[in-house]
Amino acid sequence: MGFQVGIKEILVSGGVTLALLILLSVYSIALIWERWRFYSRSTAGQKTFLDKVRSIIDKGDLADAVTASKAYKGLASAVVMASLVGPSNRDERKRSAQRAADRGVSLLQQRITILGTIASVAPFIGLFGTVVGVMRAFKDLASAAGAGPGVVAIGISEALVCTATGLFVAIPAVAAYNHFNHRTQRFAEEMGWISEEILESLSEKTHR
């Protein structure tokens, strides 16, 4: 009679290793969702806002630029405000804008390293489960001389499930990690550009 291993038996055979991978998967998905929502709120309409500020600055209307910055709720608002108002010295104002940009980057990077860590360790946890499963399979085979392949089915299933689960956890985590890091880097670059443009424009108007 054939030996069939059901899903329940496979999950049970995975033991602590599989349970840990499942918990990491749930946590990773929740973290990706939370970060996605935060990024969406923090950078929503950013391009439109920056284009509007550039247009206002070109017209020389500082008050309207400040009003537009106060009305915008994204992280770029603080950087633009720091570039528009503050110390009269250009270098000091630039440093103030850089600090505001650094705070924004810090908020965007919160908990992103956790995703990187999960992406790094999940395959190794899965590999550990694979090793344990293979060891169990050979142990079962050695203790049941002459038995068919059904004896080792549980151990092999554990090995394969842990490997697959480790990859299942790691792939979305590393994809999200790279995506969020790219968006953070892009934010930092754009903040540097807009700050420099504002300060340069204000400096030109001051010396006219």
KEDOMI-434799 format. One line per 2 residues: for each residue x, y, z of C-alpha. Coordinates in steps of 0.25 Angstrom, whole numbers, plus 5000, padded with zeros to 4 digits. Layout:
KEDOMI-434799
X,Y,Z  ...
This chain:
KEDOMI-434799
5000,5000,5000  5005,5014,4996
5009,5023,5007  5003,5037,5005
5007,5049,5013  4997,5060,5015
4999,5074,5016  4996,5074,5031
5007,5063,5033  5017,5071,5025
5014,5084,5034  5015,5076,5046
5028,5069,5041  5034,5083,5039
5034,5085,5054  5040,5098,5060
5048,5101,5047  5036,5102,5039
5028,5109,5050  5039,5120,5051
5039,5122,5035  5024,5124,5035
5025,5134,5047  5036,5141,5039
5027,5141,5026  5015,5147,5034
5024,5158,5040  5031,5161,5027
5018,5163,5020  5012,5172,5031
5025,5180,5031  5025,5181,5016
5010,5186,5016  5013,5196,5027
5025,5202,5020  5017,5202,5007
5006,5210,5013  5016,5220,5020
5024,5222,5007  5011,5225,5000
5006,5235,5010  5020,5242,5012
5023,5244,4997  5009,5245,4991
5008,5256,4981  5023,5260,4983
5026,5262,4969  5014,5271,4967
5018,5279,4980  5033,5281,4976
5029,5285,4962  5019,5295,4968
5030,5301,4977  5040,5302,4966
5029,5310,4958  5026,5319,4969
5041,5321,4973  5044,5325,4958
5033,5336,4959  5040,5341,4972
5028,5339,4981  5034,5334,4994
5021,5335,5002  5013,5326,4992
5024,5316,4993  5024,5316,5008
5009,5314,5008  5010,5303,4998
5020,5296,5007  5011,5297,5019
4999,5291,5012  5007,5279,5007
5007,5268,5017  5019,5259,5011
5033,5259,5016  5038,5268,5005
5031,5280,5012  5041,5281,5023
5052,5281,5014  5046,5292,5005
5042,5300,5017  5057,5299,5023
5062,5304,5009  5052,5316,5008
5053,5321,5023  5063,5321,5034
5077,5326,5035  5081,5337,5026
5094,5331,5023  5093,5322,5011
5102,5311,5016  5095,5310,5030
5081,5309,5022  5087,5298,5014
5091,5291,5026  5077,5293,5032
5071,5287,5019  5081,5275,5019
5077,5272,5034  5062,5272,5030
5065,5263,5018  5073,5254,5027
5061,5253,5037  5052,5249,5025
5062,5238,5020  5063,5233,5035
5048,5232,5035  5047,5225,5022
5058,5215,5026  5052,5211,5039
5051,5196,5040  5056,5194,5026
5068,5187,5031  5059,5177,5038
5054,5173,5024  5069,5171,5019
5072,5162,5031  5060,5154,5028
5064,5153,5014  5078,5148,5018
5074,5138,5029  5062,5132,5024
5069,5123,5013  5079,5118,5024
5067,5115,5033  5061,5107,5022
5074,5100,5019  5075,5096,5034
5062,5090,5033  5066,5083,5020
5078,5077,5027  5069,5072,5039
5059,5066,5030  5070,5058,5022
5076,5053,5035  5063,5049,5040
5060,5042,5026  5073,5034,5027
5071,5030,5041  5057,5025,5038
5063,5017,5026  5074,5011,5035
5064,5007,5046  5055,5000,5036
5063,4991,5028  5056,4986,5015
5045,4997,5016  5040,5004,5004
5041,5019,5001  5029,5022,5009
5038,5021,5022  5046,5033,5018
5035,5041,5012  5033,5050,5024
5047,5054,5025  5049,5057,5011
5036,5065,5011  5041,5073,5023
5054,5076,5015  5047,5081,5003
5036,5089,5010  5046,5096,5019
5055,5099,5007  5043,5104,4999
5038,5112,5011  5051,5119,5013
5052,5124,4999  5037,5128,4999
5040,5137,5011  5053,5142,5006
5049,5146,4992  5039,5156,4995
5047,5162,5006  5059,5164,4998
5050,5170,4987  5044,5180,4997
5057,5183,5003  5063,5187,4990
5050,5195,4986  5049,5203,4998
5064,5206,4998  5063,5211,4984
5052,5220,4987  5059,5225,5000
5071,5228,4991  5063,5235,4981
5056,5244,4992  5070,5248,4997
5074,5252,4983  5062,5260,4980
5063,5267,4993  5077,5271,4990
5073,5276,4976  5061,5284,4981
5069,5290,4993  5080,5294,4984
5071,5300,4973  5063,5308,4984
5076,5314,4990  5082,5317,4977
5069,5324,4972  5068,5332,4985
5083,5336,4985  5082,5341,4970
5070,5349,4974  5077,5355,4986
5089,5360,4978  5080,5366,4967
